[in-house]
C-alpha cells in the first residue's frame, strides 16, 4: 500500500494505539510503519532503548516490530510496525491486561487510585479490562467507536460478553471465524508467559485488529504499551497477565462456539 492509502487507515484514524490520538501517532516514515511520540526518559522509551539487550526468549514476536527512534520538530518518536496494514476497514480493540495496573515502583497515592479502578472494573476479577474499540458495519458502511466513558463501567462477565460481541459484529452477525482465529495466538502467548518468564507487564495492552470489510479472516494481534515493564528477578511469573489470558481465551471459546 502507498503512504496515502496507509494514511487513510492510520492508527490515529482508527482507535489510536493505547488511546493516544493526534500528533502522538504519525504514519511513516516508511510504508508499514507508525511513529509514536514518547518522552525520552519515559518508561516506554526506556523499554525500547534496552530492548535489544534483553533476552526475551522468543517473545519479540508478540511485540510490534521496532525500527528505532526519530526526532522531528514535534518531538521524539518511536518507529514501530503499523498493525493495520492490508486492512480495508480495520476494526481495533485495546484491552489492558493483568490483575493490577500498577507496578512495584508505584507511589502510595498511585496504588490507592489504581487499585480502586482495578476493583471497580474487571481488572481484578478477570485479569483484563476494555480501554476502547472501533468497529465497522459491513451492511451500513458505518464506523463507530466506544471509549473509556462507556467501558470503564463494565464490571462483570455479561458486560465483557456484550462488548466483545459488539466488537466482533460486522452488522451481519458475530464473526465467530475471526474470534476463533485469535485463540491459537492467545494460547501461544500464554504458553510463552508460563514457560519463558522474562518480565512482568503492568498496564500493558493487547491490540486486536481484524478487517471488517473482508469476508476472509484477516487478523493481527500484538502486545502494546510498555511503560511499566519489570524484569523478573524472584523466579516467579507474571501471574496477573496469565490469569487475564486464561479469561480472554475462555470468553473467546464461549463466544465462538
C-alpha angles and dihedrals in degrees: 000000000000122000089252090056090047092051087058089062103027118151088248089058091049120049093306117240110283092352096297116136141170116025092357088081126040129178114241150324083194129017110277093028138103129192119220118198116235138171108250096235095038125115100258094047089049090049093054094042089059093035098104093047094056120084103228092181091230095318094120091089090068092058126072110264110266121219101180135257133307134186126219131172086267095057149271116331138190113218115219139162117281106239093199095066115132093015117124094195109011116205109200131195126185119195122180110226133216137051091264131029102209128079133219090271094060118124118235095258091051091049090051093048097043096043090052089053091045091054093044093054130040095275097102098037099039105020094240143052137199118257100174148319141194125210140192124214107214092197099052097022088229122146122208138180132210117198144185093283088070101026097050087069093058105108108153144046093264090057092048092050091046093055096040087052091049092049095049094043111100094187090269097070138294112315097232089169090060093047090050090051092061095051098077091049092050091046091051091048090051089052090052092052091048100043104030108032110182106152146356115246117209124189088359121142142214115226115209118194131181134165108252093192097053124089086202120077108261112169142160132183134178141162110252141178110051104180094121109041121142126188113240110247101160099068091250134114137241092268095171092057093045090050090052092049091052090053094047091048090049093050092046091050091052094046094048096045 
